[in-house]
């Protein structure tokens, strides 16, 4: 196996958190698309309901992977800290999930299709999710450790 050039390795090290955020996001997105595919295809579920189901699964999967991998060095080590992070993470989704659901439904009704609608919703929330995760949920403050 060939080693990465030192410049590429330095870049990957410097942007490790952003890279892991991207990998987590791509993985969660793939799971979400699979859920949509299965529910709107063979299961015959309404795209609106299928989107809600995939949103709930995606949020929980994203929290777990973000907590243990992307921001694993910043996560709290006690049960109370984990619960605080869970509450902060989900509080941020109280706005984004309903907004995405409304946008998804609007796009579906407008004829955009399941895949395009889901991709648009993901693209619009990616930057917000990074900022909230990095600064609010898993921020570097010491009070997040306890």
N, C-alpha and C positions, 0 to 999 in steps of 0.2 A: 504494500500500500504506500502511496506517495504522500509525503508530509506536505502540509500547506506551506507556501512561501511565508517567510517571517512577516512580511507586510500584511498578508491576508490573515495570519494568525493574530497579529496585533490588533487588526481591525475587528476580528471576530471577538476577541477578548474585550476590547473596549466597548463594543455594542452587544455584549452577551445578553443583557436584559431585553433589549429591543428585539434581538433575534429570537429569543425564547418566547417573547410575547407574540411574535409573528408565527412561530411554529404552533404554539397553543391555539392561536386564532385560526390558523389553517386547519388544524385538527378538529376543533370545535365546529368550524364551518362545514367540514366534510361530514361529520356526524349529523349536523343539522340538515344538510342536503339529503343525506340518506334517509333520515326520518321523513322528510317531505316526500321523497320519492316513494317510499313504502306506503305512507298514509294516503297520499293523493292518487296513487296508482292502484296496486292490488287491493288495498283496504277500502278504497272508495270514499275516504273521508273528505269533507269539504276543505278546500285550501285554507280557509280562515281558521278552522279548528286545528288543522294540521300545523299551521304556523305557530299557533299558541302552544301546542304540545312540544314542538321542536324548540321554541323559545325557552320554556321551562327547563328542558333537558340541557340545552346549551348553557344557560345561566349557571346551573349547578356544576356542570362539567368545567366550565370556565373558572369558577371560583376555586374548585379543588386543584386544578392544574396551575392556576396563577399563584395560589397560596404556597404550594409545595415546590414549584419549579421556577416560575418567572421571578417571584419575589420571596423565594424560600429563605434567603438570608435576612430578610426584614420581618418575617412573620413572627407573631408572638408565640411564645413557647408554653403558655399556660392555657387552660380551658377557657378562662375568662377573656384572654386576649384573642383566642380563636373565635369566640362568640362575638366579640366586639368587631373583629374583621368581617365576619359573616354578615353582621347587621349593617356595617358601613357599605359593604359590597352590594347587598340587596337593596339598601336604601337608594343607592344610585340607580338601580334598575327600576325603581318605582316610577320614574319618569321615562326612562329610555324604552322599556319594554312596551308600555301602552302606546307611546308615540310610534314605535316601530310597527306595532300591530295595526294602528290606524293607517299609517303610510302603506303597509303591505296590502291591507284591504282596499285602499283607494287605488293602488296600482293594479290589483287584480280586477277590480270592477272596471277599470279603464282599459283592460285588455292586455296588460303588460306580460302576463304569464308568471307562473310560480317561480321559475329560476331567476329571471331578470328582477322580479320584485324582491326576492330574498337577497340577491347580490347588491341591489341598491341600498337596502336597509343595512346590510353589513358594512358597506363602504361608508355610509353616513355616520355610523356609531363607533368606528374603529378608533379614531383620534380621541373622542370623548372617553372611551373605555380606558385607553392608555393613561390619560391625564388623571382620571379618577383613581385608577389602581395605583399609579405611581406616587401621587401626592396625598390622597385621602385615605384609601383603604390600607395600603402597605407602605405608607410613608416612613421615612427614616427616624422619626421622632422616638425618643426613648419610651414615651408613654405607651407606645404600641407593643413594646416587649413584654409588659406585665400582664 
